[in-house]
Amino acid sequence: MEFPLILGLQKTGLPLIVTSGKLKNFCFLIDTGATHNVLFTYVFEHFKNEFRMLDEHQSTMGIEGNYKECPTIEAIFTFEGVDYTSTFTVLDATNAVAHIQEETGVQIHGILSTDFFIQNKWIINFDKLIISTNDSE
């Protein structure tokens, strides 16, 4: 599968994907600099029955630069007809998310990190601005 990033970049200036399935219309920011997947606290609180809590915490640097101990969850979402299961750190980034929404008009629900790309063999082609996956293998 190839998914173009250009639409999100043109409309918001951000590389975004939007999920379908049970967790429909979650908007994730593609962040090649992030080391952990993140689900924002406000999303977790609203949909907590859709996630599986894990018995671990991550020491995560928040957007403001301070480390926080954050719970870890497992989430399943569908993107382009394929189900993905991954772990996410639940992080409170309310002010940053509100700022992004104010600037772009888009509400971001979380971040997909390099760990997600490696785990699921997603390849980002920065020249063509597409994500490629090996779903047919």
Secondary structure, 3 states (H helix, E strand, C coil): CEEECHHHHHHHCCCEEECEHHHCCCEEEECCCCCCCEEEHHHHHHHHHHCEEEEEEEEEECCCCCEEEEEEEEEEEEECCEEEEEEEEEECCHHHHHHHHHHHCCCCCEEECHHHHHHHCCEEECCCCEEECCCCC
